[in-house]
């Protein structure tokens, strides 16, 4: 195929304090580079939008791959190889890597995976069979060690990680209780994602509703949100509860993070709290993928995806991610699959 001489690129161009906005991004038309020996050229098809990308925009952040002004905005994509001078990769291959917010990228293959779709849609490898699904598995299986009969509370219940966590919790015989924003999402969590109950954190009676939804207390908290939501769950913990601290999405757009009032619950109830980053648990990926694929094939796991068309829509879609507009995995379709 003939390659275009130029493509669209979105860069991170302005510091951010508080909520991220359109001013943080600049779109430009730039030349498409040809791959040298030991490199390949890929065409991005689907772009993953993740809350962690907001953390990477923070100045001085102690996190993987912090962004610098002028960088191509970071992001994991599913892409097709269009030209390769790199052994092990051929034109037409599906690959997954951190190719960023751009139409084309040149790579030396480092940290890039060649993906055999195995009957699944490419989008699944950025959500259910990507980091969100594996994160949910590691959080419940390795960190929290959830057991049958336990009550598992999952915040951001309808997000990509939350939906996977609910399916995994059910498969272990647990009682998943979700926390989500709005009555529509709570209905969806129960009717489509298999939660036994879901509580609306925006409702004025949220704390009372959480108490009613967890009559036996909480054994495992899969924490994605932080702030007042986390505080409310702390007040429901049982003795020897476990907290898998996956994210604090409510805090990322705040100039000053919230504190916790119920932190004494950790001491009073002999609670184990562990934050985790998926990169430290690579040895579990194969086992996690095996179970996730089985859950998908059986219909026990029916993940949602919100797909926005066009790279130029990525900044707005990223902002919408923090407003809870998406149901399930938030993706941008950059180009055709074929």
Backbone bond lengths (Angstrom), bond angles and torsions (degrees), N, CA, C in turn:
res aa  C-N    CA-C-N  psi(-1)  N-CA   C-N-CA  omega(-1)  CA-C   N-CA-C  phi
1 X - - - 1.453 - - 1.533 109.66 -
2 X 1.320 115.65 149.18 1.462 119.57 176.65 1.514 109.49 -81.68
3 X 1.309 115.97 136.71 1.457 121.08 -177.17 1.519 110.58 -94.10
4 X 1.329 116.86 144.87 1.468 118.96 174.35 1.520 109.94 -69.80
5 X 1.296 115.93 154.31 1.460 119.64 179.30 1.524 112.06 -81.95
6 X 1.327 116.31 -19.85 1.468 120.28 -177.28 1.531 109.94 -139.92
7 X 1.316 115.49 159.18 1.469 120.73 178.82 1.522 109.63 -148.27
8 X 1.337 115.44 169.61 1.455 121.32 -178.93 1.529 110.70 -91.10
9 X 1.319 115.44 137.28 1.465 123.32 -179.08 1.522 108.09 -133.83
10 X 1.328 117.16 140.03 1.468 121.72 174.68 1.517 108.25 -116.75
11 X 1.341 115.48 125.33 1.464 122.03 -177.96 1.524 111.32 -113.40
12 X 1.334 113.79 154.51 1.461 122.40 175.09 1.530 107.17 -87.14
13 X 1.347 117.92 115.98 1.460 119.20 -167.38 1.523 115.29 -124.55
14 X 1.326 119.05 -9.10 1.465 119.22 -176.29 1.523 110.36 -140.10
15 X 1.343 117.70 137.27 1.466 120.14 177.51 1.527 110.49 -59.49
16 X 1.311 115.82 153.46 1.458 120.46 -178.56 1.523 109.77 -130.08
17 X 1.315 114.93 131.62 1.463 122.52 170.98 1.513 106.61 -128.52
18 X 1.319 116.56 123.52 1.449 118.62 -173.78 1.516 110.39 86.07
19 X 1.324 115.72 -146.06 1.464 120.18 -174.42 1.521 111.33 -69.78
20 X 1.326 115.60 136.81 1.458 120.60 176.44 1.520 108.86 -72.49
21 X 1.343 116.43 145.66 1.456 121.17 -179.37 1.509 111.11 -138.28
22 X 1.315 115.73 -179.32 1.457 120.66 -178.62 1.524 112.13 -63.42
23 X 1.329 117.43 -24.71 1.466 120.76 -178.49 1.521 112.27 -64.83
24 X 1.328 117.53 -17.39 1.462 120.28 -179.06 1.532 112.49 -78.04
25 X 1.322 117.04 -9.28 1.457 120.32 -172.63 1.522 111.68 -123.47
26 X 1.312 116.92 147.05 1.465 122.14 173.30 1.520 108.50 -136.33
27 X 1.334 115.44 130.49 1.455 120.46 178.58 1.516 109.21 -100.76
28 X 1.332 115.38 136.75 1.458 120.20 -178.03 1.523 109.94 -140.93
29 X 1.318 115.01 158.38 1.457 121.84 172.55 1.517 107.79 -99.77
30 X 1.315 116.46 122.65 1.460 121.32 -174.92 1.528 110.02 -130.82
31 X 1.333 118.06 157.80 1.466 120.48 179.97 1.527 111.78 -64.96
32 X 1.317 115.52 146.08 1.464 121.21 171.10 1.522 108.14 -83.61
33 X 1.335 116.19 123.26 1.461 120.63 -179.29 1.521 110.83 -81.26
34 X 1.313 116.25 145.73 1.455 121.03 172.99 1.527 108.73 -87.74
35 X 1.334 117.45 142.66 1.469 118.69 179.38 1.528 111.38 -73.70
36 X 1.314 116.06 141.88 1.456 122.17 173.85 1.528 108.84 -90.30
37 X 1.315 117.29 179.50 1.462 120.42 175.17 1.534 108.62 -58.63
38 X 1.329 115.40 134.96 1.459 120.33 -178.82 1.511 113.30 82.80
39 X 1.325 116.18 13.74 1.467 120.17 179.37 1.531 109.83 -132.03
40 X 1.334 114.42 168.13 1.461 120.79 173.07 1.525 108.86 -139.84
41 X 1.314 115.10 156.07 1.460 122.54 175.48 1.513 107.66 -107.81
42 X 1.338 116.77 129.70 1.459 121.06 179.24 1.518 109.99 -120.74
43 X 1.328 114.95 152.32 1.470 122.10 174.64 1.523 107.95 -109.79
44 X 1.323 116.64 118.52 1.457 120.38 -178.96 1.524 111.23 -70.98
45 X 1.325 114.92 134.95 1.460 121.89 -179.80 1.531 110.92 -108.93
46 X 1.329 116.62 -48.30 1.467 122.03 -177.92 1.522 108.89 -131.90
47 X 1.307 115.84 136.18 1.455 123.32 -179.79 1.521 109.66 -114.86
48 X 1.317 116.41 131.60 1.458 122.61 177.41 1.527 110.35 -89.02
49 X 1.322 116.53 130.76 1.461 121.87 172.59 1.519 108.07 -106.21
50 X 1.330 116.30 126.75 1.463 121.60 -172.58 1.519 110.70 -135.73
51 X 1.349 117.60 143.58 1.468 119.71 177.29 1.520 113.62 -55.88
52 X 1.332 117.13 -30.75 1.463 119.49 -178.83 1.520 112.34 -62.27
53 X 1.324 117.99 -24.09 1.465 120.29 178.24 1.530 110.23 -64.11
54 X 1.323 116.56 -30.46 1.474 120.15 176.75 1.524 110.33 -66.13
55 X 1.316 117.44 -38.80 1.457 120.46 178.78 1.523 111.00 -64.63
56 X 1.324 116.23 -34.31 1.458 119.54 -178.90 1.526 112.68 -71.71
57 X 1.336 117.00 -10.84 1.455 121.66 177.37 1.525 112.08 -88.72
58 X 1.329 117.55 -6.63 1.455 121.45 -176.03 1.522 110.62 -78.10
59 X 1.329 118.96 137.11 1.470 120.53 178.32 1.525 110.95 -67.11
60 X 1.318 115.85 134.20 1.459 120.70 176.95 1.509 114.26 67.28
61 X 1.330 117.73 20.47 1.452 119.44 -176.51 1.525 110.84 -68.24
62 X 1.324 115.72 138.55 1.459 121.16 175.50 1.523 107.25 -91.55
63 X 1.311 116.02 77.18 1.457 121.34 -173.89 1.518 107.40 -151.13
64 X 1.306 116.14 163.10 1.457 120.40 -177.89 1.525 111.26 -63.36
65 X 1.311 115.90 132.40 1.455 123.79 171.79 1.530 114.17 51.32
66 X 1.321 118.42 61.83 1.463 119.39 176.55 1.520 111.27 -61.34
67 X 1.325 116.26 144.86 1.459 121.42 -179.20 1.518 110.70 -82.67
68 X 1.309 114.90 143.47 1.463 122.06 172.59 1.522 108.26 -111.22
69 X 1.314 116.20 151.68 1.462 119.41 179.29 1.527 110.11 -58.34
70 X 1.308 115.36 132.94 1.451 121.67 -178.17 1.507 114.46 97.39
71 X 1.342 117.80 -14.04 1.456 120.79 178.75 1.524 110.90 -67.31
72 X 1.347 115.34 148.71 1.464 119.19 164.94 1.522 106.92 -59.83
73 X 1.320 116.80 131.44 1.458 120.61 -179.09 1.520 109.72 -56.83
74 X 1.322 116.05 130.44 1.452 121.61 -174.05 1.528 110.31 -72.70
75 X 1.311 116.40 148.53 1.454 120.52 176.98 1.511 111.16 177.31
76 X 1.311 115.32 142.47 1.457 121.13 177.67 1.526 108.53 -84.57
77 X 1.329 116.74 140.35 1.455 120.75 -178.73 1.528 110.64 -134.05
78 X 1.325 113.75 160.22 1.457 121.80 162.21 1.518 105.95 -102.04
79 X 1.334 116.22 129.68 1.457 121.21 -171.76 1.516 110.27 -138.34
80 X 1.336 115.89 164.31 1.462 122.57 173.33 1.520 108.86 -110.97
81 X 1.319 116.00 136.60 1.460 120.82 174.41 1.524 108.21 -72.77
82 X 1.334 116.99 128.82 1.463 120.64 178.55 1.525 112.30 -110.18
83 X 1.315 117.71 -23.81 1.461 121.43 177.47 1.522 106.93 -155.27
84 X 1.328 116.38 132.46 1.462 118.65 -176.25 1.517 111.74 -137.41
85 X 1.326 114.00 131.31 1.459 122.36 168.97 1.524 108.31 -121.71
86 X 1.328 114.12 33.10 1.458 122.72 -174.31 1.524 108.47 -127.34
87 X 1.325 118.60 118.60 1.464 120.64 179.70 1.527 111.31 -56.55
88 X 1.334 115.73 139.04 1.455 120.92 178.08 1.510 114.23 96.02
89 X 1.330 117.34 -9.48 1.460 121.50 179.54 1.526 108.74 -129.56
90 X 1.330 115.20 132.43 1.466 120.89 -177.14 1.518 109.96 -127.81
91 X 1.323 117.65 153.28 1.464 120.42 175.61 1.530 110.98 -53.31
92 X 1.317 114.72 135.40 1.462 120.68 -177.92 1.503 113.97 97.67
93 X 1.339 118.57 -20.51 1.461 120.79 178.93 1.524 111.20 -60.25
94 X 1.333 114.64 142.50 1.470 119.81 167.12 1.525 108.33 -84.31
95 X 1.316 116.59 133.69 1.461 121.54 177.66 1.524 109.35 -135.28
96 X 1.325 114.36 152.10 1.466 121.13 176.90 1.519 108.05 -122.58
97 X 1.327 116.42 130.43 1.456 120.46 179.89 1.508 110.95 -167.26
98 X 1.316 115.37 174.75 1.464 120.95 179.18 1.526 109.10 -87.95
99 X 1.329 115.13 72.10 1.460 120.75 -175.49 1.528 112.40 -88.67
100 X 1.340 117.84 -11.03 1.459 120.64 171.32 1.512 115.29 84.39
101 X 1.337 113.38 -179.21 1.463 122.12 -175.81 1.531 109.27 -84.12
102 X 1.304 116.07 77.26 1.459 121.12 -179.91 1.526 108.42 -158.92
103 X 1.322 115.54 162.75 1.457 119.74 -177.32 1.522 112.36 -78.06
104 X 1.319 117.72 -38.25 1.462 122.53 -178.93 1.526 108.83 -129.44
105 X 1.328 115.14 155.31 1.465 119.93 176.59 1.513 109.43 -150.28
106 X 1.330 116.07 147.64 1.457 123.00 173.49 1.522 108.05 -103.31
107 X 1.331 116.83 136.10 1.464 121.01 -176.18 1.519 110.54 -139.75
108 X 1.339 115.03 149.15 1.468 120.48 173.17 1.527 111.32 -93.61
109 X 1.334 116.75 6.73 1.458 121.47 176.92 1.510 114.99 89.53
110 X 1.338 117.80 -5.73 1.461 120.03 179.92 1.528 109.98 -67.47
111 X 1.320 116.22 130.16 1.473 123.26 179.48 1.530 112.13 61.11
112 X 1.307 116.22 26.16 1.466 121.59 176.48 1.527 108.21 -110.10
113 X 1.334 116.40 136.66 1.455 121.77 179.09 1.527 109.87 -112.90
114 X 1.316 116.20 132.78 1.458 120.17 170.04 1.516 107.28 -82.95
115 X 1.324 117.02 127.92 1.457 122.13 -171.21 1.526 110.55 -110.41
116 X 1.327 116.03 120.94 1.463 121.65 167.65 1.525 106.52 -88.87
117 X 1.300 118.32 116.73 1.463 121.40 -170.39 1.524 113.43 -63.18
118 X 1.330 118.05 -27.61 1.464 121.72 174.02 1.541 112.01 57.44
119 X 1.319 116.28 33.32 1.457 120.21 177.41 1.510 115.42 88.39
120 X 1.325 117.94 -1.83 1.461 121.56 -179.21 1.530 110.63 -102.16
121 X 1.327 115.86 153.53 1.462 121.19 176.86 1.528 109.98 -64.99
122 X 1.331 118.07 146.75 1.473 119.92 179.06 1.527 113.14 -55.34
123 X 1.317 116.82 -34.76 1.467 119.76 -178.99 1.520 112.82 -60.35
124 X 1.333 116.95 -28.61 1.471 119.74 -178.90 1.527 111.42 -62.50
125 X 1.331 116.94 -26.30 1.464 119.93 -176.49 1.530 112.73 -81.61
126 X 1.331 116.95 1.09 1.465 121.19 169.06 1.524 111.17 -108.89
127 X 1.328 116.73 -6.32 1.456 121.00 -177.78 1.509 111.55 -127.62
128 X 1.323 116.22 -96.89 1.456 121.33 -174.70 1.523 113.31 -57.08
129 X 1.333 117.55 -37.29 1.463 121.96 -179.57 1.524 111.62 -109.01
130 X 1.306 115.91 16.95 1.455 122.05 176.68 1.515 110.27 -113.48
131 X 1.307 116.44 -155.77 1.464 120.09 -176.95 1.532 114.09 -58.55
132 X 1.346 119.85 -38.75 1.473 118.02 179.52 1.525 113.25 -59.41
133 X 1.341 117.25 -48.31 1.454 119.50 -179.73 1.515 112.39 -64.52
134 X 1.325 116.81 -43.01 1.467 120.28 -179.13 1.525 110.68 -68.71
135 X 1.335 116.56 -35.55 1.469 119.91 175.67 1.515 111.14 -59.94
136 X 1.330 116.67 -45.28 1.462 120.43 178.99 1.521 110.75 -60.38
137 X 1.328 116.59 -43.09 1.469 120.77 -179.64 1.526 111.21 -63.43
138 X 1.318 117.00 -48.34 1.461 120.19 179.92 1.527 110.84 -62.11
139 X 1.339 116.46 -42.75 1.456 119.52 -178.49 1.512 113.30 -60.35
140 X 1.324 117.08 -42.02 1.466 120.31 -177.59 1.525 112.84 -84.49
141 X 1.331 116.73 -39.98 1.461 120.32 -174.36 1.529 112.49 -82.98
142 X 1.325 117.30 -45.00 1.460 120.94 -172.51 1.535 111.36 -94.51
143 X 1.330 116.92 -46.83 1.467 120.39 -174.99 1.525 111.41 -79.63
144 X 1.330 117.08 -56.73 1.468 120.88 -174.88 1.518 112.77 -87.23
145 X 1.333 118.10 -23.20 1.463 122.29 -178.45 1.530 111.01 51.03
146 X 1.337 114.40 53.48 1.465 120.73 -177.63 1.525 110.65 -62.78
147 X 1.333 115.43 139.01 1.462 121.27 -176.34 1.529 110.59 -122.64
148 X 1.312 116.02 157.80 1.458 122.10 -179.20 1.527 110.15 -55.42
149 X 1.327 115.41 138.54 1.455 121.90 177.55 1.507 114.43 89.93
150 X 1.333 117.90 -10.51 1.452 120.38 -178.14 1.526 111.69 -83.70
151 X 1.323 115.20 151.12 1.461 121.85 174.38 1.516 108.72 -88.89
152 X 1.328 115.13 123.10 1.464 122.00 -178.21 1.521 108.32 -116.53
153 X 1.323 117.20 117.01 1.464 121.83 176.23 1.526 108.70 -95.22
154 X 1.331 115.45 132.85 1.462 121.59 -177.24 1.522 108.27 -127.44
155 X 1.327 117.37 111.88 1.463 120.42 176.87 1.520 109.23 -83.90
156 X 1.359 115.43 163.63 1.468 120.45 -168.94 1.522 108.79 51.90
157 X 1.329 115.23 50.96 1.461 122.94 -168.66 1.515 113.79 -59.44
158 X 1.326 117.38 -32.02 1.465 120.63 -176.49 1.522 113.13 -98.17
159 X 1.318 117.45 5.75 1.450 120.68 176.63 1.519 111.28 -76.89
160 X 1.317 116.29 176.86 1.469 120.68 -177.12 1.526 111.75 -62.72
161 X 1.327 117.47 -43.43 1.461 120.60 178.77 1.515 110.25 -72.23
162 X 1.327 116.88 -42.33 1.457 120.96 -178.18 1.511 113.14 -61.05
163 X 1.329 117.35 -44.42 1.453 120.20 179.35 1.512 112.41 -62.55
164 X 1.333 116.60 -40.14 1.463 120.23 177.02 1.523 110.87 -66.16
165 X 1.332 116.96 -41.90 1.464 120.55 -179.66 1.520 111.41 -61.62
166 X 1.332 117.16 -37.98 1.462 120.13 179.01 1.528 110.80 -62.84
167 X 1.334 117.01 -44.23 1.467 120.53 -179.87 1.522 111.30 -63.86
168 X 1.319 116.75 -41.72 1.463 120.72 -179.48 1.528 110.20 -68.01
169 X 1.328 117.03 -40.95 1.468 120.17 178.64 1.532 110.67 -61.57
170 X 1.329 117.26 -43.59 1.464 120.30 178.14 1.518 111.00 -61.61
171 X 1.334 116.13 -41.23 1.464 120.01 -179.45 1.521 111.98 -62.35
172 X 1.324 117.63 -23.28 1.456 122.05 178.61 1.519 112.55 -94.06
173 X 1.310 117.71 3.74 1.461 120.65 179.40 1.511 113.76 78.82
174 X 1.337 116.57 19.22 1.469 121.00 177.65 1.527 110.09 -84.62
175 X 1.318 115.55 173.49 1.455 123.21 177.57 1.532 108.05 -111.55
176 X 1.344 118.38 93.91 1.468 119.95 -177.48 1.523 112.27 -78.52
177 X 1.315 115.55 130.89 1.465 123.63 175.76 1.519 107.32 -121.56
178 X 1.315 116.46 124.67 1.453 120.27 -176.86 1.510 113.38 -98.24
179 X 1.330 114.93 158.55 1.466 123.12 169.92 1.516 106.35 -127.33
180 X 1.333 116.04 125.32 1.465 120.75 -176.98 1.524 108.98 -145.33
181 X 1.339 115.49 168.87 1.459 121.00 -178.08 1.515 112.24 -99.52
182 X 1.319 117.13 105.54 1.459 121.50 175.81 1.514 113.21 106.19
183 X 1.334 114.74 151.58 1.463 120.83 -177.82 1.523 111.60 -64.99
184 X 1.343 117.59 -36.23 1.466 120.06 -178.61 1.518 111.11 -62.45
185 X 1.327 116.69 -45.59 1.462 119.15 179.34 1.522 111.54 -66.00
186 X 1.323 116.75 -37.58 1.466 119.09 179.54 1.524 110.93 -64.82
187 X 1.337 117.47 -40.86 1.470 119.59 176.05 1.516 110.68 -61.91
188 X 1.323 116.29 -43.81 1.469 121.04 179.92 1.525 110.57 -61.39
189 X 1.315 116.73 -40.87 1.463 120.96 -179.30 1.518 111.45 -59.37
190 X 1.311 116.77 -41.16 1.463 120.80 -178.57 1.525 111.32 -79.07
191 X 1.336 116.58 -45.54 1.466 120.46 -172.49 1.522 113.08 -78.11
192 X 1.334 118.19 -31.71 1.461 121.04 -174.33 1.521 114.21 -113.38
193 X 1.321 117.61 -31.71 1.466 120.05 -174.06 1.522 113.56 -101.06
194 X 1.331 117.30 -7.24 1.453 119.93 172.50 1.510 116.71 87.33
195 X 1.329 118.33 13.65 1.465 119.56 173.74 1.528 110.02 -68.42
196 X 1.305 116.71 144.98 1.464 120.07 176.21 1.526 111.15 -75.05
197 X 1.312 115.76 -27.77 1.467 121.81 176.00 1.516 107.47 -157.44
198 X 1.335 115.93 158.46 1.458 120.32 175.56 1.518 108.39 -144.82
199 X 1.319 116.43 136.98 1.455 123.06 -174.27 1.524 109.36 -113.84
200 X 1.330 115.94 134.90 1.463 122.77 -179.37 1.526 109.32 -86.01
201 X 1.337 116.93 111.50 1.463 119.39 -177.71 1.523 112.53 -70.89
202 X 1.334 117.55 -14.03 1.452 120.35 178.66 1.529 112.26 -84.06
203 X 1.312 117.32 -14.33 1.470 120.88 -176.39 1.525 110.57 -72.59
204 X 1.320 117.48 145.86 1.474 119.97 -179.09 1.522 113.30 -63.62
205 X 1.329 117.68 -23.82 1.467 120.86 -179.70 1.524 111.85 -101.63
206 X 1.342 116.52 28.39 1.463 120.59 -174.55 1.524 112.87 -53.95
207 X 1.318 118.23 -48.31 1.465 120.57 -175.86 1.522 110.25 -63.40
208 X 1.319 116.85 -43.21 1.466 120.18 178.50 1.525 111.03 -65.89
209 X 1.335 116.69 -38.92 1.463 120.41 179.65 1.523 111.11 -66.60
210 X 1.334 117.07 -38.00 1.465 120.40 177.03 1.524 110.06 -63.97
211 X 1.321 116.63 -39.51 1.467 120.40 178.19 1.532 110.07 -62.49
212 X 1.316 116.06 -43.04 1.463 119.81 -179.77 1.524 112.09 -66.88
213 X 1.324 117.16 -33.24 1.467 121.40 -178.00 1.527 112.60 -79.23
214 X 1.330 116.63 -13.88 1.471 121.03 -179.20 1.523 109.37 -127.06
215 X 1.342 117.99 62.18 1.474 120.05 -174.73 1.521 114.01 -61.38
216 X 1.336 117.24 -24.35 1.459 121.26 179.32 1.532 111.50 -99.68
217 X 1.331 116.41 15.11 1.455 120.03 -177.62 1.523 111.58 79.32
218 X 1.327 116.19 -172.04 1.467 122.62 -176.09 1.527 108.88 -122.17
219 X 1.326 115.11 126.59 1.467 121.25 178.79 1.527 111.90 -94.98
220 X 1.341 116.37 -34.63 1.458 121.52 -179.39 1.521 108.86 -135.19
221 X 1.324 116.39 130.66 1.462 121.96 172.27 1.520 107.93 -113.11
222 X 1.345 115.99 114.95 1.463 120.38 171.92 1.514 105.44 -93.41
223 X 1.329 115.89 98.96 1.465 121.52 -167.04 1.526 111.73 -95.20
224 X 1.332 114.84 118.62 1.454 122.17 178.83 1.519 113.61 -116.30
225 X 1.327 118.48 -11.21 1.470 121.54 -164.83 1.519 113.66 -113.82
226 X 1.327 117.73 -48.59 1.459 120.53 -176.22 1.515 113.02 78.54
227 X 1.342 115.86 -168.46 1.452 121.39 176.32 1.519 113.49 61.27
228 X 1.336 116.28 -141.53 1.461 121.67 -175.96 1.523 112.36 -64.26
229 X 1.330 116.85 -31.65 1.463 119.96 177.93 1.530 110.09 -63.97
230 X 1.314 116.46 -48.47 1.460 121.41 178.40 1.523 110.22 -60.77
231 X 1.314 117.07 -42.69 1.461 121.58 179.80 1.527 111.32 -58.19
232 X 1.339 115.70 -41.94 1.460 119.50 -179.36 1.526 111.09 -65.45
233 X 1.327 117.03 -40.46 1.461 120.17 179.49 1.527 110.56 -67.22
234 X 1.320 117.63 -37.96 1.467 120.19 177.53 1.527 111.30 -55.19
235 X 1.308 116.28 -34.44 1.459 120.56 179.94 1.514 114.30 -72.20
236 X 1.331 118.42 -6.76 1.471 122.00 -178.82 1.531 112.25 -112.73
237 X 1.319 118.78 3.58 1.461 120.65 -173.26 1.524 112.77 -69.44
238 X 1.312 115.18 140.31 1.464 122.17 173.16 1.527 110.26 -86.12
239 X 1.323 115.61 168.33 1.460 120.26 173.51 1.529 109.27 -58.83
240 X 1.313 115.04 136.83 1.467 123.15 177.99 1.534 112.65 63.21
241 X 1.311 116.07 27.48 1.469 119.92 172.48 1.523 109.77 -66.18
242 X 1.327 115.18 159.38 1.467 121.44 177.98 1.517 109.42 -124.82
243 X 1.315 115.44 138.93 1.464 121.65 177.77 1.512 108.94 -117.38
244 X 1.329 115.64 119.70 1.465 121.37 171.86 1.521 106.49 -95.40
245 X 1.324 116.03 103.42 1.470 121.14 -175.83 1.526 108.54 -87.07
246 X 1.333 114.18 99.45 1.460 121.14 -175.15 1.520 112.58 -93.98
247 X 1.339 116.77 -36.68 1.455 120.39 -176.98 1.511 111.63 -164.27
248 X 1.331 115.19 168.26 1.470 122.82 -179.95 1.523 108.23 -137.62
249 X 1.331 115.83 57.20 1.454 120.10 -168.16 1.524 113.15 -61.23
250 X 1.326 117.52 -27.78 1.465 119.70 179.51 1.520 112.28 -68.46
251 X 1.333 117.36 -14.66 1.458 121.54 -174.25 1.524 114.13 -98.71
252 X 1.314 117.85 -18.09 1.459 120.15 -168.19 1.528 113.30 -67.91
253 X 1.323 117.53 -27.84 1.461 120.11 -179.40 1.529 113.00 -98.87
254 X 1.332 117.07 11.42 1.465 121.03 179.76 1.525 110.31 -94.25
255 X 1.327 116.14 137.59 1.460 119.56 174.87 1.529 110.46 -66.74
256 X 1.337 116.91 -36.45 1.460 122.63 176.71 1.519 108.61 -127.91
257 X 1.320 119.76 116.80 1.465 121.56 -177.82 1.521 112.12 -61.88
258 X 1.329 116.07 150.63 1.461 121.93 175.12 1.526 109.94 -69.58
259 X 1.322 115.88 155.84 1.457 121.11 170.13 1.516 109.87 -96.95
260 X 1.329 116.43 177.76 1.457 122.29 177.61 1.518 109.41 -114.21
261 X 1.335 116.47 136.13 1.464 121.34 177.79 1.526 112.10 -93.12
262 X 1.329 116.70 -33.30 1.461 120.47 -173.36 1.517 113.36 -96.19
263 X 1.318 116.54 24.54 1.459 119.82 -176.13 1.530 112.10 -62.43
264 X 1.338 118.53 -23.32 1.466 120.73 178.69 1.521 112.21 -62.09
265 X 1.336 117.54 -19.50 1.464 120.29 178.03 1.524 111.25 -60.31
266 X 1.330 117.12 -30.47 1.465 120.44 178.88 1.525 110.56 -61.28
267 X 1.308 115.89 -40.29 1.465 121.50 179.45 1.523 111.15 -76.86
268 X 1.321 114.99 -47.55 1.469 119.60 -173.47 1.522 112.97 -63.75
269 X 1.333 116.49 -29.92 1.472 119.61 -174.96 1.534 113.07 -113.31
270 X 1.317 116.95 18.05 1.466 120.16 176.78 1.533 111.34 52.39
271 X 1.317 115.49 46.79 1.464 121.52 -173.91 1.521 110.67 -84.68
272 X 1.320 115.77 142.05 1.455 120.90 173.20 1.526 109.01 -103.60
273 X 1.326 116.73 120.72 1.464 122.70 178.25 1.519 107.96 -115.42
274 X 1.326 115.41 126.99 1.467 119.09 178.00 1.521 110.17 -137.39
275 X 1.333 114.37 120.82 1.449 119.07 168.68 1.515 109.25 -78.91
276 X 1.336 115.81 153.59 1.466 117.95 179.78 1.511 110.63 -151.54
277 X 1.327 114.15 147.15 1.458 123.01 173.53 1.510 107.86 -121.03
278 X 1.305 115.94 134.43 1.453 121.69 -168.13 1.523 112.92 -60.69
279 X 1.317 117.82 -30.27 1.464 120.51 -177.05 1.529 112.60 -57.70
280 X 1.326 117.05 -23.94 1.463 120.72 -178.86 1.524 112.71 -82.22
281 X 1.331 117.81 -2.84 1.468 120.83 -172.90 1.525 111.83 -125.66
282 X 1.330 116.20 33.58 1.468 120.81 -176.39 1.527 112.26 -59.69
283 X 1.323 117.55 -28.61 1.464 120.02 -177.58 1.526 112.61 -65.92
284 X 1.324 117.38 -15.03 1.463 120.56 -178.74 1.528 113.34 -95.21
285 X 1.336 117.72 -3.91 1.462 119.91 -171.90 1.525 112.91 -60.51
286 X 1.315 118.36 -44.49 1.461 120.55 -176.52 1.523 111.35 -63.48
287 X 1.321 116.84 -44.29 1.458 119.91 179.30 1.524 110.99 -64.77
288 X 1.332 116.07 -42.53 1.460 119.76 179.12 1.521 111.02 -62.15
289 X 1.331 116.98 -45.73 1.462 120.32 -179.69 1.519 111.44 -61.88
290 X 1.314 117.55 -38.51 1.455 120.69 178.69 1.507 111.82 -59.89
291 X 1.327 116.85 -46.02 1.467 119.44 179.82 1.523 111.75 -69.67
292 X 1.324 117.31 -40.47 1.462 120.24 -179.37 1.529 111.31 -63.59
293 X 1.326 117.14 -41.32 1.464 119.63 177.51 1.527 111.10 -63.56
294 X 1.320 116.51 -39.95 1.461 119.69 178.33 1.526 111.28 -64.36
295 X 1.322 117.28 -40.79 1.463 120.56 178.45 1.526 111.21 -65.05
296 X 1.337 116.68 -39.21 1.460 120.18 177.64 1.528 110.94 -64.58
297 X 1.297 116.70 -46.68 1.462 120.45 -176.76 1.522 111.93 -65.80
298 X 1.318 116.61 -32.75 1.467 119.73 -179.47 1.528 112.76 -79.41
299 X 1.337 116.68 -13.93 1.456 120.66 -175.71 1.519 113.86 85.26
300 X 1.343 116.57 1.96 1.464 119.73 178.47 1.521 112.24 -73.09
301 X 1.316 115.78 -17.34 1.464 121.82 179.32 1.522 107.02 -127.79
302 X 1.333 115.76 115.24 1.466 121.73 -177.72 1.527 108.71 -123.91
303 X 1.311 116.68 80.88 1.472 120.50 -173.41 1.521 112.88 -70.93
304 X 1.326 114.55 148.21 1.461 122.01 175.40 1.522 109.94 -92.53
305 X 1.330 115.17 153.99 1.459 121.76 172.83 1.526 108.61 -138.86
306 X 1.317 116.16 137.84 1.459 122.32 171.29 1.521 106.52 -114.17
307 X 1.336 116.17 113.63 1.460 121.02 -174.91 1.523 109.67 -114.40
308 X 1.331 115.55 123.94 1.458 123.39 178.76 1.521 107.82 -105.63
309 X 1.315 117.70 136.47 1.462 121.65 -176.57 1.524 111.76 -93.32
310 X 1.344 115.30 129.81 1.458 121.01 172.52 1.510 113.33 103.45
311 X 1.347 116.34 126.12 1.461 120.87 178.56 1.524 111.44 -58.03
312 X 1.337 117.31 -33.90 1.456 119.88 -178.78 1.521 112.85 -64.17
313 X 1.344 116.79 -16.66 1.462 121.17 179.28 1.532 112.79 -89.19
314 X 1.335 116.74 -4.01 1.465 119.57 -175.68 1.533 113.43 -60.99
315 X 1.350 120.39 -43.85 1.466 118.23 180.00 1.532 113.02 -59.48
316 X 1.332 117.23 -45.40 1.460 119.15 179.86 1.524 111.09 -66.21
317 X 1.319 116.97 -40.29 1.458 120.10 178.59 1.526 110.73 -63.17
318 X 1.322 116.80 -36.72 1.464 120.69 178.00 1.532 110.35 -64.68
319 X 1.310 117.42 -42.26 1.451 120.98 176.19 1.528 110.74 -63.41
320 X 1.332 116.59 -40.33 1.466 120.89 179.82 1.518 112.11 -64.10
321 X 1.332 116.47 -28.91 1.457 120.66 178.69 1.524 111.26 -56.18
322 X 1.325 117.03 -37.44 1.464 121.47 -177.69 1.528 112.05 -84.22
323 X 1.327 116.83 -8.97 1.455 121.32 173.81 1.517 111.31 -95.72
324 X 1.328 116.83 -0.57 1.455 120.35 178.53 1.510 114.15 73.57
325 X 1.341 116.84 24.88 1.461 119.92 -178.80 1.529 111.33 -68.50
326 X 1.320 116.98 -34.36 1.466 121.12 -174.13 1.511 112.44 -77.03
327 X 1.330 114.68 154.54 1.455 122.69 167.70 1.514 106.05 -114.86
328 X 1.311 117.63 116.35 1.451 121.56 -177.75 1.523 112.02 75.95
329 X 1.323 115.27 -148.47 1.456 121.56 -174.90 1.526 111.52 -70.39
330 X 1.334 116.64 130.37 1.471 122.59 177.22 1.516 108.69 -94.34
331 X 1.347 115.68 121.83 1.462 121.97 -177.36 1.514 109.62 -133.04
332 X 1.334 114.73 154.58 1.462 122.08 171.49 1.517 107.52 -117.15
333 X 1.331 115.51 126.51 1.460 120.17 174.57 1.508 108.81 -86.82
334 X 1.335 115.99 111.36 1.466 121.26 -176.23 1.516 111.22 -87.04
335 X 1.338 117.05 -37.51 1.449 120.47 -177.89 1.499 111.33 -157.31
336 X 1.333 117.59 177.56 1.478 121.28 -177.80 1.513 112.27 -69.86
337 X 1.326 116.14 156.49 1.462 120.64 179.81 1.515 111.92 -72.59
338 X 1.316 116.50 -37.11 1.470 119.93 -175.21 1.529 110.30 -82.49
